[in-house]
Amino acid sequence: MLSLRDVSVSYDGVPAVVDVDLELPDGEVLAVLGPSGCGKSTLLRAVAGLEPLTSGSVSWDGADLRGVPTHRRGFALLFQDGQLFGHLTVARNVGYALRLRRAPNVRERVAELLELVGLAGYGDRLPATLSGGERQRVALARALAAEPRLLLLDEPLSALDAGLRERLAADLRTILRGAGTTALMVTHDHEEAFTVADRLAVMRAGGVVQDGPIAEVWREPVDPETALFLGYARVFRDDAAAAILAAAGRPPAPAVAVRRSALTVDAHGQLTGVVLSSRATPEQIRLVVDVPGVGEADAVAPLDSHPAVGQPARLAVDSGRLAVWVTAPAPL
């Protein structure tokens, strides 16, 4: 098990990572999700031993790794561009670490790994003849070759186009599960994190603001800022939140976040407004409606309705799509 306790990293006195506590059980994948500059890649490099800690500890199965050099930690690191050796064949790239260790049965092990990543028969090819996704698969096979106790993935799919990134994320999940690999991945891509990982840690301004199982973090974000970052549509506060909650039949609370769209055009809805914009998708019509006391709100309408810009609309609240935060204990 990987354990981080009060991990901080600073550069010339400027904090980049601040008091991070995380645990990663064996065989699970943890995605550290955050915007650029939040400190997630610095955290990954600190775990790898590439950045010195200002304070705190990184340990594996209870053994403190402070002072243990990168090459003796038993970890493998996969970068976003793979960094393959261009003059070596696919098979020799994958078997590089095995040959350095003089491991037995290198050829058989390389064949197993290429089968695992879906590249059986590619051993004699050069990296220049492969697509971007295929090169990342080779890099992943090479990282897995030495059977690391922890695989560190630094934005592993960010260099790929969106369609390929989506497909390879699903394959990466399957590969890691098939190999039983414990992995720590940093990414700014929500869908990549949700697809690949078992657990999620959300970073902001150098600190981890929330971590836990993927479904738990998505269902109950710790604060409105985290909700918006995870892809919730809007956060309503104060009087706007009270109006939304009243329409949903809920007690008042300081803030409400709406997952995608919680408002639906409904002839019997309690909220009324004026349509500001209308856009049809294959499933529904997506609206922005100006609701008095609330402001601009996202809403949806069935395809057989015809809400037009400037027309009034009556809206109902889908309480199943609302998440409510109480920012202070209720008075006794």
N, C-alpha and C positions, 0 to 999 in steps of 0.2 A: 504494500500500500504506500502510495505517495502522500506525504503530509507536509504542508506548509504552515508555519507558525510565525505570525507577526513579520512576514517578509517585507522588507523595504529596500529599495534601490534608489540611490541619488547620484546625480552627476554634478560635480562642483557645487554641492550643497543644495541643488535643485531636485526635489523629489520627483521620481518617475513612477515608482511603485510604493504604495503606502500601506503598511500593516495588513498584508493579505494573509488570511487563514483559509486554507482549502484542504480537503481530503479527497483522494481518488482511490476507490477500492480496486483490487486486482480484477482484471478482465473487463473493466468498464471504460467508456470513452467520455471524457469531460471536454466540452467546448467552452473556451473563454471568449465571450462575445463582447465587442465594444467598438466604438468609432476609432478612427485613426487618431493616434496621439494619446490614447487612454492608458497606455502602459502595458498592454497585453503581450506584445512581442518581447518587451524587456523582461516581463515575468517569465516567459518561456525560456529566454536565454539565461536567466538566473537559475532556473531549474536545471538547465543543461550544464551549468557551471561556466558559462561563457561570460557572465557578468557577476562581479563580486557583490555580496549582500552588504548593505549598510547596517542592517540589523535583522534579527530573526533567524529562522533555520529552515532548511530543506532536508527532509529525511526520507528514507525508504525502509519500510518494515522496522521502524524505530531506530535505525542507525543514522546519525547525523552525517550529512555529506559535506559539511564545511571542510574545506581543505582537500577534498577528493577531486582530482582533475577530471576534466570532461571525459577523456578517453577511458577512465577507470570507473565510471558510474554505471556502466551497463545500459546506457540509454542510446537511442538512435534518433537522429534529427532529419526530418524531411522538409526541405525548403520549397517555396512556391514554384521555382523554376527547375527543380529536380537536380540540376548540376551534375549531369551525366558526363562521363569521359567520352568525348566525341570520337576518339580514335579507337575505342574498344567496342567490340560487338555487344549486343544485348546480354548474351550469356556471360561474357567476361565482366561487364558492369555489375551484374547481379552477384556474381561469385567473387567480387573483389575482396570483400572483407573475409570471406571464407578462405581464400588463398593466403591472405596475410596471416591468418591464424593456423594455417596448415591443417585445416579441418579435413576429415575423411569424406569420401563420397561427394565431392563438390559438384560433379556433373549431375548426379541424381538429385541433389538438393536444389540446384538451379532449375532443373526441369520441374520439380514440384512447385517451386515458387512462381514460375512462369505460368503454370497451369492455374495456380491460385488467383493470379491477377488477370487471367483471361488472355494470355499471350503465348500459349503453347505453340511451338513451331517458329517463334520469332528469334530464337537464340543467335542465329548467324547474321541478323540484320544489324546495321549501324544506326545510331540514334538519329542521324540526319534523314533517314528514310522513313521515320515514324511521324505520326501526327502528335500534336501537343498532348492529347489525352493518353496516347500510348507511351510517350516518354515519361509522363507522371506515373504510369503503372509500373514501368521499369524501375523508376526511382523508389517506388513503394516496395517493390520486390527486393531491391538491394537493401533497403532499410530493415526489412524483415528477415533478411538472410542470416544475420548474426543472432536471431532470436532475442531481441532486446527485452529487458524487463519493463521498459517504458519507451513508447514511441512518441516523439514530440513532432507535431505537425504545425509548421508556420505558414498560415494562409496557403494550404497546399493546392487549392484549386483556383486561386484568384487570377492566375494568368490565362485561364481558359475562357472561351466565349460562354455566354449564359446557358445555351442549350447543352453543350458538352459538360459544363460544370454541374448542371442538374443531374445528368445521367451518371457521371463519375462519382458524385456524392453518394448516390444509392449504392453503386458498386463498392465504394470505399467502405461503407457501413458493412456490407456483406463480407468483404475481405477481412476486415478487422475482427468481426465476430467469428468467421471461420478459423482464423489463426489464434483466437483467444487472446488477442493483444490488448494490453492496457495502454491507453493513449491519451495524451493531452494535446488538444488542438486549439489554436487561436485563429479567430476569423472575425471579419466584420459583416459576414453574410448570414442573415437570419435563417434562410432556408437551408443553407449548408449545415449550420449548427443543428437545426431541428432534425435534419435527415440523418446525420452521421452519429450524433452523440446520444448517450444515455442521460448525462447530467449537463447542466448549464450553469456557468458563472457569468454574471453581467458585470463588466467593469466600467467605471466612470471616474475620470480625474485621478487615475492611479490606484483606486481602491475597488474592491469587490463589493457591490451594493446588494447583491443577492445571489445565492447559489442553491442548487437542489436539483431534483429530478426535472427533466424537461417539462413534463406535463404540469407539474406543480408550479414552476416559475411562470409558465404561460398563463395558467389559470388564475394565479394570484400574484401579480407583480407587486413588488414591495412599495412602490410609490408611482405617482402619475408620470414622472420622467421616464422611469423604466418601462411603463406601459406603452408610452409613445414610441420609445426606441424599439420595443419588440414588435411593433406593427399595429397597435391599436389605432383606431381611426382618430379619435379626439378625446380630450379630457375637458370636462365641464366643472367649474368651481362655483362656490358660493351660491348666489341666487339662481344661476343657470343650472347648477347641480340640483338645487332644491326643486326646480320646475320639472326637470327630467325625472327625478325620483318620485315626485308627486304623481306624475303621469303613469309611472310604473307601479304605483301603489306601495312604495317603499318608504321607510322612515328617512328623515333627512340625514345627510352626512356631508363632510366638508368637500369631497371631490368624487366625481364619477368619471370612469373611463368607458368608452364605447368600443367594443370589439367589432372592427369593420364597420357595420352599420346596425344600430339597435332600433332605428326608427323606420317605420313602414307606413306607406300611404294606406290609410284606413278611414272609411267614411264615418266610423264611430270613435276615432281617436281623440284624445284629450288635448293634443297640441295642434295649433294652427299656424300656418306661415305662408310665405310667398316663395315660389320656386325661382331660384337664381340661375340654376343651370341644370341641364338634363342630358344624360348620355346613355344610349342603349348598349347593352352587352348581350351576348347570346342567352343569358339566364334571366336578366332583369333590367330594369331601367334605374340607373343610379342618379340621384338628385343631390343638389345642395339647396337647402331651404332656409330662408331667414325666418326664424321663429322668435316672436317678441318675448323678451325675458330670458332667452337662451342665446340668441345670436345665430351664426351660420352653423348648420347641422347637416351631417350626411344622412340620407334616407334612401330607401329603395321602393320601387313600385313594380307590380307585375307587368309583363310584356304587353298584355292586352289593354293596359291603361294608357292614357295619352297626356301626361302632365307636361305642360308647356311653360316656358320661361315667362314669368309675370303672373301666372295663374295662382290662385290660392290652393293650398293643400292642407288636408287634415291628416295628422300623423298619430300612430300608436307606438308605444314603446315595447320592444321585445325584452323583457326583464332577464331572459337567459343570456343576453349579450351585453349585459351591464356588469361592470365590476366596480365595487364601491370601496373607497379607502376611508378609514377613520384615523385622522392624523393625531388625535389626542384622546386619552381615556374619557369616557362619558362621565359627567359629574354624578356623584352618589346622591 
